[in-house]
Structures are given as C-alpha cells and as structure tokens.
Amino acid sequence: MNKIIEVKNLTKEYKNIKAVDDLSFDVFEGEILGLLGPNGSGKSTTINSVLSLLKFSKGKIKIFGKEMKPDAYDIKAQIGVVFQEVSVFDELTVYDNIDYFCGLYINDKNIRKNYVEEAINLVGLENFKKFYPKQLSGGLLRRLNIACGIAHKPKIIFLDEPTVAVDPQSRNNILDGIKKLRDNGATIIYTTHYMEEVEILCDRVIILDKGSILAMGTCDELKELTAKSEKITIEVNDLENNIIDKIKKIRNVEDVKYENGILLVTYTKGKENLVHMVDFLKDNKINYSKIFSERPTLNDVFLELTGKELRD
C-alpha cells in the first residue's frame, strides 16, 4: 500500500515535559487508522504536529511524499479536519455554512454546488438546508460539522471524536458516512473513546500513552496482547467455598470471583475452556441457570496497556 503520511521520530517538548516522545508511524492510502489514548496521552499534540499547526521539537513529517510545513498549502488543500468542538457560523444556514467552507478550496461555483449537495446527502441533512445551527439538535450539529470539513473532497480526513454526546441514531448515521468516505477513497485518521466504534471502523489502531506508542496493529492483533484470553460467566446459587477453590486450581485459570450468584472465571490462555468448565460443573453435580463465554475486547486491551487510574 502507498504511504500517505510518514511520521518519523516526532518529539514535542513543553519545558521539561515530553508531550510526544520519538513517535514514528505511517498511514496508508485508503485505510482508517484509529488513534487511541487516555486524556493527556499526546493524541492532539500528534495531530496538530502532523497538520503543521504546532511547531515540534524534532522529527520529520511527510504527506504525499512531501515534507509538511506551515506554508504547504498545496498539501493542506487536500486535507479535511473535523475537530471535536463544533466550528460553524451561527448566522449562516446549513447550506451556506457548507458552501463557505467548501469555497475555501473550490472556486468553481458549479463544481462547488455539486460538492455541497453531495456532502449534505452524505451526512443526511437534506431536510435541513435552510436551518440555522441554533435550530439543530446536537446530532445534527455534529453532522453539519463533518460536512463542512469534508465537502471539498479531501484525500486525507482527520476526525476528532465526531460522535461525542450524540444519540444512537446520529451515531449510526455518522459511522455509515465515515465508511462511505473511506469507500470513496479517503484516508482517515480517527480518534475516539468509544472502543466499539474502533472495532467497527478501523483497519489499524495505534494506542498512545505519555507520548509514546504502546501498541499498533489490527484489532485482532491487539487483542492477542492481553494476558486475559477468555472470561466465563456462570449464574449459579449457593456455591460452596471448596468448589471455588477447586476452580482456582483448574489449568489456565487466572482469577475467580463469586458474588450475588454470579461466578466469573478469567483464563489466561487455552482452548475449549467453556467445554471443560461445563464438564467440571457436571462432574461436581452443580446446577446452573446460565453460562456464557466472552473473548477479550479492545477495551480490555486498552485498560491493560494504559492502566485504570483516572486521567485529567
């Protein structure tokens, strides 16, 4: 695949703090790359550095094979940015907002008109062209914000938490629109705190913390990094302590918790754990009402790598 963005040894220091520490990664044409990390992990600093909105301490950034600089307007014209904060003009209608932002890049009125209509259709704002931002719900505002950022048909799109604080219907609409952008040839860098969105959308994922890359790969590859391979949950009443002690000694069992009639068994590895647990319950004549197995999620990996402490 063609490299669209190349980041080499990117470092950004604030006094004695390294917000980004020797970061290197590539973004390939036509992929959706998820950029994940807790608050303060360096995501925004990385994005602003790549966009040349922020002067970094050292490193090199290339986009389309050319060095990215603050005055690289030919490159910037092919980039769309949708920041988390909605940035539209309150005094302009939905149509005029999109037309204005598209007009920053597209001078031909006929071409721009087609582009604006396509952006409106992509985000599902056909019935709201004449509405002003103050008349829109939070979800519609998010969709307007996206349309303003992608109307000029950029080859690269940065999406910073585009589904924050929207209803499930709007979220589905936005995710469908992002897939269409990728299918139409855009390369997308996507940040979010919703792990299910990452699993739905992203071809590859980078997990950042303290300015460094902790892990990088597909969702499946990242799930292989976790020490926990499987969780088995069993609904069972009046489980005796000696049975719990026996379960703890079963091969590959890492942890056993029993509370309010729910037995949770966590495994580090192994195959057919569920089959073996069913056999164990049968052999010990233990009646249960429900049993099911869960494989590690991306959220499990994220918390294992970045820790569970609260961030500012």
PEKAGI-V892202 format. One record per pair of residues at least 6 apart in sequence whose ideal C-beta (glycine too) atoms are under 6 Angstrom apart, sorted by the first residue. I is the first residue (numbers start at 1). J is the second residue. Records with the same first field share a line. If there is no record, write none. Layout:
BEGIN
I->J  J
END
This chain:
BEGIN
1->28  29
2->29
3->26
4->27  29  187
5->27  63
6->26  62
7->24  25  61
8->24  59  60
9->22  24  59
10->20  23  49  56  59
11->20  22  57  58  59
12->19  20  45  49  56  57
13->57
18->211
19->42  45  211
20->42  45  46  211
21->211  212
25->206
27->33
29->187
30->187
31->203
32->182  188  190  201  202  203
33->189  204
34->190  198  202  205
35->43  189  191  206
36->207
37->43  208  209
38->306  311
39->311
40->311
41->208  209
42->208  211
43->191  208
47->158
48->54
49->56
50->61
52->68  69  70
61->68
63->75
77->105
78->154  155
79->154  156
80->149  150  154  157
81->149  158
82->145  146  149  159  162
83->160
84->160  161
86->141  145
88->97  133  144
89->97
90->133
93->130  132
94->125  128  129  131  144
95->129
97->148
98->116  119  147  148  151
99->116
101->148
102->112  115  116  151  152
103->112
105->152
106->112  152
115->151
116->151
119->147  151
120->126
122->177
123->143  146  147  177
124->173
125->143
138->165  166
139->166  167  170
142->166
146->162
150->157
156->187
157->186  188
158->189
159->190
160->191
161->191  192
162->174
163->171  174
182->188
195->298  299
198->205  298
199->219  298
204->218
205->222
206->213  216
207->214  215  305
209->306
214->305
215->222  225  305
219->298
222->301
223->296  301
225->301
226->296  300  301  304
227->268
228->266  296
229->267  269
230->267  273  293
231->266  294
232->265  274  277  293
233->264  292
234->263  288  291
235->289  290
236->263  288
237->261
239->258
244->256  258
247->256
248->256
252->267  268  269  270
253->267
254->266  268
255->266
256->265
257->264
267->273
274->293
281->288
END
